[in-house]
Amino acid sequence: MAKQNPKKRIIFLAIGFETTAPSTAIAVINAFNEKLNNFFVFSAHKIMPPAMKALVDDGVKINGYIGPGHVSTIAGSTIFDDISEKYGLPIVITGFEPLDLLQSIYMLVKQIENKTPKVEIQYKRVVSKFGNMKALKIMNEVFTCRDDWWRGLGILKNSGLKISNKYLCFDAESKIAVNVEPTFEEKACICGLILKGAKKPSDCKLFGKKCTPDNPIGACMVSNEGACAAYFKYN
Protein backbone atom coordinates (compact mmCIF):
# COMPACT_ATOMS: atom_id res chain seq x y z
CA MET A 1 0.00 0.00 0.00
CA ALA A 2 2.80 2.41 0.84
CA LYS A 3 4.60 1.67 -2.43
CA GLN A 4 1.41 2.07 -4.47
CA ASN A 5 0.48 5.34 -2.76
CA PRO A 6 3.78 7.23 -2.35
CA LYS A 7 2.04 10.54 -1.59
CA LYS A 8 -0.05 9.08 1.25
CA ARG A 9 1.01 8.19 4.76
CA ILE A 10 0.16 4.57 5.50
CA ILE A 11 -0.21 4.03 9.24
CA PHE A 12 -0.49 0.55 10.74
CA LEU A 13 -1.85 -0.02 14.25
CA ALA A 14 0.16 -2.88 15.69
CA ILE A 15 -1.52 -4.76 18.56
CA GLY A 16 -1.04 -8.04 20.35
CA PHE A 17 1.54 -9.83 22.46
CA GLU A 18 4.67 -11.79 21.54
CA THR A 19 2.48 -13.76 19.11
CA THR A 20 1.95 -10.91 16.65
CA ALA A 21 4.96 -8.65 17.28
CA PRO A 22 7.29 -10.56 14.88
CA SER A 23 4.88 -9.94 11.98
CA THR A 24 5.01 -6.20 12.68
CA ALA A 25 8.80 -6.40 12.92
CA ILE A 26 9.01 -8.05 9.50
CA ALA A 27 6.89 -5.25 7.98
CA VAL A 28 9.18 -2.61 9.48
CA ILE A 29 12.34 -4.37 8.25
CA ASN A 30 10.86 -4.68 4.75
CA ALA A 31 9.96 -0.98 4.74
CA PHE A 32 13.52 -0.19 5.85
CA ASN A 33 15.07 -2.34 3.12
CA GLU A 34 12.81 -0.82 0.47
CA LYS A 35 13.56 2.72 1.74
CA LEU A 36 9.91 3.67 2.16
CA ASN A 37 9.30 7.05 3.77
CA ASN A 38 5.51 6.95 3.97
CA PHE A 39 5.00 3.79 6.06
CA PHE A 40 4.47 4.12 9.83
CA VAL A 41 3.65 1.81 12.71
CA PHE A 42 1.90 2.75 15.93
CA SER A 43 3.05 0.07 18.34
CA ALA A 44 0.60 -1.04 21.02
CA HIS A 45 2.39 -4.37 21.45
CA LYS A 46 2.81 -5.73 24.97
CA ILE A 47 4.55 -8.71 26.54
CA MET A 48 2.97 -11.18 28.93
CA PRO A 49 5.31 -11.89 31.91
CA PRO A 50 5.15 -8.40 33.56
CA ALA A 51 1.36 -8.59 33.79
CA MET A 52 1.49 -12.09 35.25
CA LYS A 53 3.91 -10.86 37.93
CA ALA A 54 1.82 -7.75 38.59
CA LEU A 55 -1.30 -9.79 39.36
CA VAL A 56 0.53 -11.67 42.11
CA ASP A 57 2.16 -8.48 43.43
CA ASP A 58 -1.27 -6.85 43.48
CA GLY A 59 -2.52 -9.50 45.89
CA VAL A 60 -4.67 -11.51 43.48
CA LYS A 61 -4.95 -15.07 44.82
CA ILE A 62 -3.47 -17.36 42.18
CA ASN A 63 -2.77 -21.06 42.69
CA GLY A 64 -1.23 -21.58 39.28
CA TYR A 65 -1.18 -20.28 35.73
CA ILE A 66 -2.59 -21.86 32.60
CA GLY A 67 0.17 -20.49 30.39
CA PRO A 68 -0.57 -18.77 27.05
CA GLY A 69 -0.05 -21.19 24.19
CA HIS A 70 0.36 -18.82 21.27
CA VAL A 71 2.65 -16.44 23.16
CA SER A 72 4.84 -19.39 24.11
CA THR A 73 5.00 -20.58 20.50
CA ILE A 74 7.13 -17.51 19.83
CA ALA A 75 8.71 -16.80 23.21
CA GLY A 76 9.23 -20.34 24.50
CA SER A 77 8.64 -21.59 28.03
CA THR A 78 11.76 -20.09 29.62
CA ILE A 79 10.21 -16.59 29.83
CA PHE A 80 8.03 -17.89 32.67
CA ASP A 81 10.80 -19.57 34.69
CA ASP A 82 11.41 -16.47 36.78
CA ILE A 83 7.72 -16.19 37.72
CA SER A 84 7.51 -19.80 38.83
CA GLU A 85 10.74 -19.59 40.85
CA LYS A 86 10.06 -16.19 42.44
CA TYR A 87 6.45 -16.84 43.48
CA GLY A 88 6.50 -20.63 43.82
CA LEU A 89 3.74 -20.94 41.22
CA PRO A 90 3.06 -23.86 38.89
CA ILE A 91 2.71 -22.83 35.25
CA VAL A 92 1.51 -25.17 32.50
CA ILE A 93 1.60 -23.86 28.93
CA THR A 94 -1.59 -25.02 27.35
CA GLY A 95 -3.26 -25.71 24.02
CA PHE A 96 -6.79 -24.70 23.15
CA GLU A 97 -8.76 -27.91 22.76
CA PRO A 98 -10.96 -29.17 25.64
CA LEU A 99 -8.61 -32.10 26.29
CA ASP A 100 -5.63 -29.72 26.34
CA LEU A 101 -7.27 -27.71 29.10
CA LEU A 102 -8.29 -30.79 31.10
CA GLN A 103 -4.80 -32.25 30.93
CA SER A 104 -3.23 -28.90 31.89
CA ILE A 105 -5.49 -28.53 34.92
CA TYR A 106 -4.52 -32.08 35.95
CA MET A 107 -0.83 -31.16 35.56
CA LEU A 108 -1.30 -28.01 37.67
CA VAL A 109 -3.13 -29.89 40.43
CA LYS A 110 -0.41 -32.54 40.43
CA GLN A 111 2.27 -29.87 40.91
CA ILE A 112 0.30 -28.26 43.75
CA GLU A 113 -0.35 -31.57 45.50
CA ASN A 114 3.31 -32.59 45.20
CA LYS A 115 4.55 -29.09 46.11
CA THR A 116 6.78 -29.02 43.01
CA PRO A 117 6.03 -25.70 41.25
CA LYS A 118 7.69 -25.40 37.86
CA VAL A 119 7.03 -24.52 34.22
CA GLU A 120 5.67 -27.42 32.15
CA ILE A 121 4.62 -27.59 28.52
CA GLN A 122 1.38 -29.41 27.80
CA TYR A 123 1.18 -27.88 24.29
CA LYS A 124 4.27 -29.77 23.13
CA ARG A 125 3.03 -30.18 19.57
CA VAL A 126 3.62 -26.44 19.07
CA VAL A 127 5.66 -25.00 21.98
CA SER A 128 9.34 -25.59 22.72
CA LYS A 129 11.58 -24.45 25.56
CA PHE A 130 13.28 -21.64 23.65
CA GLY A 131 10.50 -20.76 21.20
CA ASN A 132 10.94 -19.52 17.65
CA MET A 133 14.49 -18.19 17.66
CA LYS A 134 14.20 -16.55 14.25
CA ALA A 135 11.02 -14.70 15.20
CA LEU A 136 12.53 -13.59 18.53
CA LYS A 137 15.66 -12.28 16.81
CA ILE A 138 13.57 -10.18 14.40
CA MET A 139 11.33 -8.94 17.20
CA ASN A 140 14.28 -7.95 19.40
CA GLU A 141 15.93 -6.12 16.51
CA VAL A 142 12.93 -3.88 15.82
CA PHE A 143 11.51 -3.41 19.33
CA THR A 144 12.73 -2.41 22.75
CA CYS A 145 10.83 -2.60 26.04
CA ARG A 146 9.15 0.39 27.66
CA ASP A 147 6.81 1.05 30.58
CA ASP A 148 3.18 0.74 29.48
CA TRP A 149 -0.35 1.07 30.83
CA TRP A 150 -2.63 -1.92 31.49
CA ARG A 151 -6.32 -1.80 32.32
CA GLY A 152 -6.81 -2.62 35.99
CA LEU A 153 -3.08 -2.74 36.70
CA GLY A 154 -1.82 0.72 35.76
CA ILE A 155 1.71 1.36 34.47
CA LEU A 156 3.87 -1.77 34.39
CA LYS A 157 7.62 -1.49 33.98
CA ASN A 158 9.06 -2.81 30.69
CA SER A 159 5.74 -4.36 29.68
CA GLY A 160 5.29 -2.66 26.29
CA LEU A 161 7.23 -2.71 23.03
CA LYS A 162 8.34 0.47 21.29
CA ILE A 163 10.21 0.77 18.01
CA SER A 164 13.98 0.90 18.49
CA ASN A 165 16.14 3.85 17.46
CA LYS A 166 17.38 2.14 14.30
CA TYR A 167 13.83 2.05 12.91
CA LEU A 168 12.52 5.23 14.54
CA CYS A 169 11.67 6.76 11.15
CA PHE A 170 8.76 4.30 10.98
CA ASP A 171 7.43 5.12 14.45
CA ALA A 172 4.08 6.89 14.05
CA GLU A 173 4.04 7.84 17.72
CA SER A 174 7.22 9.91 17.46
CA LYS A 175 6.96 11.11 13.86
CA ILE A 176 3.31 12.16 13.56
CA ALA A 177 2.02 14.84 15.90
CA VAL A 178 -1.55 14.29 17.14
CA ASN A 179 -3.68 15.67 19.92
CA VAL A 180 -4.75 12.75 22.07
CA GLU A 181 -7.96 13.20 24.01
CA PRO A 182 -7.96 12.18 27.68
CA THR A 183 -9.04 8.58 28.25
CA PHE A 184 -12.64 8.36 29.42
CA GLU A 185 -13.97 5.37 31.31
CA GLU A 186 -17.43 4.88 32.73
CA LYS A 187 -17.01 5.16 36.50
CA ALA A 188 -19.47 2.35 37.22
CA CYS A 189 -17.58 -0.09 34.96
CA ILE A 190 -15.47 -2.56 36.95
CA CYS A 191 -13.68 -4.11 33.98
CA GLY A 192 -10.28 -3.75 35.63
CA LEU A 193 -11.37 -5.74 38.66
CA ILE A 194 -12.97 -8.37 36.42
CA LEU A 195 -9.77 -8.73 34.40
CA LYS A 196 -7.84 -9.29 37.63
CA GLY A 197 -10.34 -11.92 38.80
CA ALA A 198 -11.26 -9.83 41.84
CA LYS A 199 -14.88 -9.45 40.68
CA LYS A 200 -17.31 -11.35 38.46
CA PRO A 201 -19.18 -9.71 35.58
CA SER A 202 -22.43 -10.22 37.48
CA ASP A 203 -21.04 -7.99 40.25
CA CYS A 204 -21.12 -5.00 37.89
CA LYS A 205 -24.16 -2.72 38.11
CA LEU A 206 -24.02 -2.13 34.34
CA PHE A 207 -23.85 -5.79 33.29
CA GLY A 208 -26.80 -6.93 31.17
CA LYS A 209 -28.52 -3.58 31.59
CA LYS A 210 -26.64 -0.59 30.25
CA CYS A 211 -23.75 -2.80 29.14
CA THR A 212 -24.52 -5.52 26.57
CA PRO A 213 -22.72 -6.88 23.47
CA ASP A 214 -24.86 -4.51 21.37
CA ASN A 215 -23.97 -1.58 23.63
CA PRO A 216 -20.63 -2.44 25.28
CA ILE A 217 -19.34 -0.06 27.93
CA GLY A 218 -16.08 -1.77 28.94
CA ALA A 219 -13.39 -3.81 27.24
CA CYS A 220 -14.63 -7.03 28.87
CA MET A 221 -17.86 -6.71 26.86
CA VAL A 222 -16.34 -5.21 23.71
CA SER A 223 -14.27 -8.31 22.94
CA ASN A 224 -16.09 -11.52 22.12
CA GLU A 225 -13.30 -13.19 24.12
CA GLY A 226 -14.01 -10.96 27.12
CA ALA A 227 -15.32 -12.29 30.42
CA CYS A 228 -18.45 -10.12 30.35
CA ALA A 229 -19.31 -11.13 26.79
CA ALA A 230 -18.91 -14.81 27.73
CA TYR A 231 -21.06 -14.41 30.86
CA PHE A 232 -23.72 -12.63 28.81
CA LYS A 233 -23.74 -15.29 26.08
CA TYR A 234 -23.63 -18.37 28.31
CA ASN A 235 -25.29 -16.96 31.45
C-alpha positions in Angstrom: 0.0 0.0 0.0 2.8 2.4 0.8 4.6 1.7 -2.4 1.4 2.1 -4.5 0.5 5.3 -2.8 3.8 7.2 -2.4 2.0 10.5 -1.6 -0.1 9.1 1.2 1.0 8.2 4.8 0.2 4.6 5.5 -0.2 4.0 9.2 -0.5 0.6 10.7 -1.9 0.0 14.2 0.2 -2.9 15.7 -1.5 -4.8 18.6 -1.0 -8.0 20.3 1.5 -9.8 22.5 4.7 -11.8 21.5 2.5 -13.8 19.1 1.9 -10.9 16.7 5.0 -8.7 17.3 7.3 -10.6 14.9 4.9 -9.9 12.0 5.0 -6.2 12.7 8.8 -6.4 12.9 9.0 -8.1 9.5 6.9 -5.3 8.0 9.2 -2.6 9.5 12.3 -4.4 8.2 10.9 -4.7 4.8 10.0 -1.0 4.7 13.5 -0.2 5.8 15.1 -2.3 3.1 12.8 -0.8 0.5 13.6 2.7 1.7 9.9 3.7 2.2 9.3 7.0 3.8 5.5 6.9 4.0 5.0 3.8 6.1 4.5 4.1 9.8 3.6 1.8 12.7 1.9 2.8 15.9 3.1 0.1 18.3 0.6 -1.0 21.0 2.4 -4.4 21.4 2.8 -5.7 25.0 4.6 -8.7 26.5 3.0 -11.2 28.9 5.3 -11.9 31.9 5.2 -8.4 33.6 1.4 -8.6 33.8 1.5 -12.1 35.2 3.9 -10.9 37.9 1.8 -7.8 38.6 -1.3 -9.8 39.4 0.5 -11.7 42.1 2.2 -8.5 43.4 -1.3 -6.9 43.5 -2.5 -9.5 45.9 -4.7 -11.5 43.5 -4.9 -15.1 44.8 -3.5 -17.4 42.2 -2.8 -21.1 42.7 -1.2 -21.6 39.3 -1.2 -20.3 35.7 -2.6 -21.9 32.6 0.2 -20.5 30.4 -0.6 -18.8 27.1 0.0 -21.2 24.2 0.4 -18.8 21.3 2.7 -16.4 23.2 4.8 -19.4 24.1 5.0 -20.6 20.5 7.1 -17.5 19.8 8.7 -16.8 23.2 9.2 -20.3 24.5 8.6 -21.6 28.0 11.8 -20.1 29.6 10.2 -16.6 29.8 8.0 -17.9 32.7 10.8 -19.6 34.7 11.4 -16.5 36.8 7.7 -16.2 37.7 7.5 -19.8 38.8 10.7 -19.6 40.9 10.1 -16.2 42.4 6.5 -16.8 43.5 6.5 -20.6 43.8 3.7 -20.9 41.2 3.1 -23.9 38.9 2.7 -22.8 35.2 1.5 -25.2 32.5 1.6 -23.9 28.9 -1.6 -25.0 27.4 -3.3 -25.7 24.0 -6.8 -24.7 23.2 -8.8 -27.9 22.8 -11.0 -29.2 25.6 -8.6 -32.1 26.3 -5.6 -29.7 26.3 -7.3 -27.7 29.1 -8.3 -30.8 31.1 -4.8 -32.2 30.9 -3.2 -28.9 31.9 -5.5 -28.5 34.9 -4.5 -32.1 35.9 -0.8 -31.2 35.6 -1.3 -28.0 37.7 -3.1 -29.9 40.4 -0.4 -32.5 40.4 2.3 -29.9 40.9 0.3 -28.3 43.7 -0.3 -31.6 45.5 3.3 -32.6 45.2 4.5 -29.1 46.1 6.8 -29.0 43.0 6.0 -25.7 41.3 7.7 -25.4 37.9 7.0 -24.5 34.2 5.7 -27.4 32.2 4.6 -27.6 28.5 1.4 -29.4 27.8 1.2 -27.9 24.3 4.3 -29.8 23.1 3.0 -30.2 19.6 3.6 -26.4 19.1 5.7 -25.0 22.0 9.3 -25.6 22.7 11.6 -24.5 25.6 13.3 -21.6 23.7 10.5 -20.8 21.2 10.9 -19.5 17.6 14.5 -18.2 17.7 14.2 -16.5 14.2 11.0 -14.7 15.2 12.5 -13.6 18.5 15.7 -12.3 16.8 13.6 -10.2 14.4 11.3 -8.9 17.2 14.3 -8.0 19.4 15.9 -6.1 16.5 12.9 -3.9 15.8 11.5 -3.4 19.3 12.7 -2.4 22.7 10.8 -2.6 26.0 9.1 0.4 27.7 6.8 1.1 30.6 3.2 0.7 29.5 -0.4 1.1 30.8 -2.6 -1.9 31.5 -6.3 -1.8 32.3 -6.8 -2.6 36.0 -3.1 -2.7 36.7 -1.8 0.7 35.8 1.7 1.4 34.5 3.9 -1.8 34.4 7.6 -1.5 34.0 9.1 -2.8 30.7 5.7 -4.4 29.7 5.3 -2.7 26.3 7.2 -2.7 23.0 8.3 0.5 21.3 10.2 0.8 18.0 14.0 0.9 18.5 16.1 3.8 17.5 17.4 2.1 14.3 13.8 2.1 12.9 12.5 5.2 14.5 11.7 6.8 11.2 8.8 4.3 11.0 7.4 5.1 14.4 4.1 6.9 14.0 4.0 7.8 17.7 7.2 9.9 17.5 7.0 11.1 13.9 3.3 12.2 13.6 2.0 14.8 15.9 -1.5 14.3 17.1 -3.7 15.7 19.9 -4.7 12.7 22.1 -8.0 13.2 24.0 -8.0 12.2 27.7 -9.0 8.6 28.3 -12.6 8.4 29.4 -14.0 5.4 31.3 -17.4 4.9 32.7 -17.0 5.2 36.5 -19.5 2.4 37.2 -17.6 -0.1 35.0 -15.5 -2.6 37.0 -13.7 -4.1 34.0 -10.3 -3.7 35.6 -11.4 -5.7 38.7 -13.0 -8.4 36.4 -9.8 -8.7 34.4 -7.8 -9.3 37.6 -10.3 -11.9 38.8 -11.3 -9.8 41.8 -14.9 -9.5 40.7 -17.3 -11.3 38.5 -19.2 -9.7 35.6 -22.4 -10.2 37.5 -21.0 -8.0 40.2 -21.1 -5.0 37.9 -24.2 -2.7 38.1 -24.0 -2.1 34.3 -23.9 -5.8 33.3 -26.8 -6.9 31.2 -28.5 -3.6 31.6 -26.6 -0.6 30.3 -23.7 -2.8 29.1 -24.5 -5.5 26.6 -22.7 -6.9 23.5 -24.9 -4.5 21.4 -24.0 -1.6 23.6 -20.6 -2.4 25.3 -19.3 -0.1 27.9 -16.1 -1.8 28.9 -13.4 -3.8 27.2 -14.6 -7.0 28.9 -17.9 -6.7 26.9 -16.3 -5.2 23.7 -14.3 -8.3 22.9 -16.1 -11.5 22.1 -13.3 -13.2 24.1 -14.0 -11.0 27.1 -15.3 -12.3 30.4 -18.5 -10.1 30.3 -19.3 -11.1 26.8 -18.9 -14.8 27.7 -21.1 -14.4 30.9 -23.7 -12.6 28.8 -23.7 -15.3 26.1 -23.6 -18.4 28.3 -25.3 -17.0 31.4 
